[in-house]
Amino acid sequence: MGTRNAINDGSSNAPRLELQQSWWAMNLLGEDGKEWTMEQKFEKIADAGYTAISAAVPSQAEEEEWQRLLDRYKLGFNAIAFPDKVEDISAYIKDAKRFGRVQYLNLQVMDSFVINDEAIKLLSGLLSQASEAGIPTFIETHRGTVTQDLIRTAEYVRELPELRLMIDLSHYVVAGELNGSLTKTERYFDTLLERTSGIHARVSNGEQVQIDVGAEGDHPMLPHFERWWSKGMSYWLRQAQPGDVLPFVTELGPPGFYAVTRRNTAGDEVEISDRWQQALLFKKIAEAQWQRVVSEWK
């Protein structure tokens, strides 16, 4: 990794986009009223053309099954973690090295009441520890964390040149009720997008953090997110070197978290959206965007 804090496969290949799926986003997905088994979920992810899974490092009790399925379906792995002090990352790094095959660490840094100089010190310490361990490590833009506030997060980016982001702008759109004019927002988003090292795909509308954009993607908020995703890809590509990898993770949360539900005629709680099909739509959009960005770059 060196000081670049970048995912690199060690090859001389052109920088590439890698489509990944959140394991948390597979919760409660299934058919005919029955949730898919663990292996069925792996099969669905692989068959859809994803190349990696984003999840917490499995416990030692679950490790053998995870390793078996990752090998069987030829999937990579990246780890998400939730530190609230610098010392916490040592345990996450230890677990990642024990499990092996961890492509990068994605940190949601706790919590939203840690601000300004204290937040900068915390972020700097976490990134320093991760750099020493040689694991690419990115900070996710997320509500309820150190990066909750858009304006402060832009300041953290300016203060910390080593800070690379896992971009999820849905959190800022809903937290700021950004469903009208985005003129004042764009310059702050641009500051963050310049540090793109990965993208989490979800669309919000200023009222809900996760919305259904329609089977064909005809929701009026989607073009904004497409523009931001594309801009993040372009910024990343300008800085990329041979062998570098940009992860694009579809991450649509289940009921009880993000998915909106309703009661059907039988009184059962059901999702208003087909989350899996929405994830595949975002994947398709990302692939098209990447091809366009690469062609423009050439």
N, C-alpha and C positions, 0 to 999 in steps of 0.2 A: 504494500500500500504506500509506503513512504509517507511524505508529508502531504500528498495530494488527496488523501482520504477518498479514494475512488475504487470501485469494483473493477478488477481487471483479471481476465482469464489467462494472462501470460502469453497470449498468441500475438501474431502480427496482423490479425484480422481487423477489418474495419470496425469502428465502434458500432454497437448494435443495441436494439431495444429487446428486452426480454419480458414476455407476458407472464405474469404470476397471479396466483389466486390466494386470497385470504382464507385460512382455515376456519377462523371464526365466522366468516360469511357463509360457510357451508352448513352451519347449525340449522337444523329443522328443515333442510331441503330434502325433497324426496318425491315420490309418486304415489298416487292412489291412497293418500292419507297415511303413508308409511315413510318414515325418514330413511334415507339411504344409509347403508352400513358404512363403516369406516373405509372398507376396501372399495365399495361402490363409489364413494366420493373421490377416492384416488383415481379410479378408472374414468369417472366423468371429467375430472380435471385434465388428465392426460389426453383423453380422446378429443377434448375441446381444443387442444393445441397449446395449453399452458406448459411452461417448462419448469416451474418451481412453485412451492407453497410457502406462504408467510404464516408463521405461527410461533407461539412460545416454545422454547426448547422443551421437548418431552421429558417427563420424569424418567428416572432410571427404570421404573417398573414398565413403562411404555416404550422405552427406547428400542428394544429388539423388534417390536412390531413396526414401528415407524421406519427403522432402517430397512426392514424387509420390503415394505411397500414403496418406499422411495426408490430402492434398487429395481424392484419389479417394474415400476411404471416410469423409470428413468427421469425422475423429477429432482430438481435441486431444492434447496431449503434456505430460508432466511429467518432470522429470529427477531422477535419483538420483546422489549423489556420495559420496565416501569420504575426506574430508579428515582429516589427522592433525595439522595445525597451522594457525594462522589464515591464514598466507600462501597456503595451498593453495586457498582459496576464490576467489581472484582469477582463477585459470585456469578454474575451473568456471563462474564468472560470464561470463567472456569467451566460452567455448564456448557457453553458453546464449544469449547475446546474438547471437552469430554465427548460430546455428541459428534463432533466433526462435521464436515461438509457445510458449515454455516457460511453462507456467501457474504452476509453483512448483518450488522445489528441495527435495528430501528428502535430508537428510544422515544417513548412518551415520558417526558421528564416531569415529575411531580414537584409542586402542585401550582395551581394558578395564583396562589398568594405569595409565591416567591417571585419578586420583581426587581427590575433595575440592576444595581451593582451586585446584589446577592444572586440574581439569576445569571448574570454574566459570569460570575465566579463559579457557579455550579456547572454551567455549560462548558466552560473552559476546562475545568477539572475532569469532567466526564470524558471529554474528547481527548485530553492528554493521556488519560489512563488507557483509553481504547487504542490510541495511536501506538503506545508502547507495546500493546498486545498484538498489534499488526492486523486488527480486524476493522475493515471499513465500517464507520459508524455514523449514522445520520439521525438528526433530530426531527421528529414529526411535528408538523403544524397542527395543533389539536386543542380543542376546548378542554378546560379543566386541568391544563398543564402549564408549564412555564411559558409556552408559546401561545397561550390563549389570546393575548391581546395583539392585534395586528400591528399597531403603531409601535409598541414596545419591541415586538419581534423584529421589525425592520431595523430598529436601533441595535439589537443584539447582533444582527447580521453585519451591520456596519462596524461594530466593535470587535467582532471575532472573525478574522479572515479564514480561519480553519473550519468555521461552521458551515456544514452542508446539510441540506434539508430534504426530508421526505415530504413532498408537497401534498397537502390535502386542503384545498381552499374552501371546501364545503363548510368547514367549521367557521371560517370568518364570514361567509355569506349569511349563515343563519344567526351567528352571534351578533352581527352588526345590522341585521334586517336589511341586507343589501339586495332589495328586490325592486329598486327604482333606478335612479341615476348611479352609475358606477364611476363617474368622472374622477371623483376624489380618491377612489379606491385604487385605481389602476397603477398609480406611481408606487404605492406601497406593495401591491402584488408584484410589480415588476422587480422591486428590490429583492423580494423573496425568490422569485422565479429565476433570477440570475444565479442562485445557489442550488438549483435543482440537482439532486442526485438520485431521485426516485419520485414516483407519482402514485398516490392512492386515488383511485377513481370512485367518486361518488358525486352526485349532483344534488344541491340544495336550492331552496327558493327564497330564503330570507325568513321563512316561517317554520319549515320542517328541514331537518338536516339531511333527510334522504327522501327523494321523490321518484316517482315513476315517470320517466321521460317519454313513455309511449313506445310501442313496438317498433316504430320507424324512427324514433328519436325526434319527435316534432314538438317537444316542449320548448317554450321560448327561452328558458334558462340554459338549455344545453349548448347553444352556440357560444355563450360566454365561457363555459367550461372547456369547450373544444379549443377556443382561442387561447385560454390559459395553459392548457395541456400542451398545445402545439408550441407556444412560446417557451415553456419550460424545456421541451425537447430541443428546441433550436439553441437556447442558451447552453444547454448541456453539451450539444454536439460541437459548438464552437471551441469548447475547452477540452474535449475528449481526445484521448490518445489511442493508438492501435491496441486492441484487446479490451477496451473499456466496455462496460455493460450498464445500461440504464434500465432499472426495473420499473414496470408499469403494473401495479397491483390492483385488480378489481376487488373492492371491499364494500359489499352491501350488507349492512348489519341485519340480524334476525329480529323477530318480534321481541318485545321486552327491552329492546335497545333502540333501534332505528326504524325498522320496518313498520309502516302504518297498517293497521288491521281493521277489520269490520266483523260483525256477526252475520253469519249466513242464516238461511231459513231454519236450519236445525239448531241454531243457537251456538254453533261453534265459532271460535275466533279464527279467522282466515286472513291471510295477507291480501292486500288489494293489488299487489304486483307479483309478477313471476320473477323473483329475484335472480334466478339462474339465467333466464333469457335476457334480463337487463345486463347482467355481468357479461354475457357473450356479446351483447350489442356494444358495450363499452370497449371490449377487447377488439372488436371489428373496427370501431372508430379509431382506436389507438394505432392499429396497424396501418390504416389509411393515412392518418396524420404523419406517422413516421416516414412512410414512403414519400409523402409530399415534402417534408422537411429535408430529407436526404437529397431529394432531386433538386431542391432549391439551393442546397449547400454546394452541390456539385457545379 
